[in-house]
Amino acid sequence: MTGVAFAPDYRTLFIGIQHPGENGGSTFPSGQPGAKPRSSVLAIRRDDGGVIGAA
């Protein structure tokens, strides 16, 4: 992981991934055979639209 940040309303969590699967043969995020893994940013939200970390 290279970084973690919340949106100002705390309803989205962003996580930076620098070298996913670099040593494990991963093709994330494309999933195509022979593709090189690329750095990515994941955005995580709750299904109900609530604040991340709240019950």
N, C-alpha and C positions, 0 to 999 in steps of 0.2 A: 504494500500500500504506500502511496506517496502523499496522500492527504485525505482528510475527512472534513466536511463542512455541512452546515445546515442552511437551508433557505431562511430568510428573515422570519417567516411565519412558523418555522419548525415543522412543516408538513412534508418536507422533502429532505432526504439525507443524500449527499453526494460523496462518493468514494472514488479516489483515483487509484488505478492499478497500472504500474509501470511496465512490468515484464511478465504477463500472464503465461505460465507454462513454459517459460524459456528453456528449461532443462527437461521437460516432460513430453515434448512432442505435441503440445497443444496447438490448435489452429484458431483459438479464440481471437476475435469474435466472429470471423467469417464461417468457420466450420468446414471450409473447402479443403479437400486433400492437397497437400503441398503448400498451403498458404502459411505465411509467417505470422506468429502471434503479434498483436499490436497493443499499444497502450490504450487504455479505455477509461471512461468515467461512467460509473453506475449511478443511477438516480433511483432511490428507494422511497416509496410512498405507501401509506396504509390503504387498504381496500376501502375503509370507511371515510377516508379523507381527514382523519384525526391527526393530532400532533404526535410525532415520533417520540416514543418513550412514555407516553401517557397511557394509563389503563383504559 
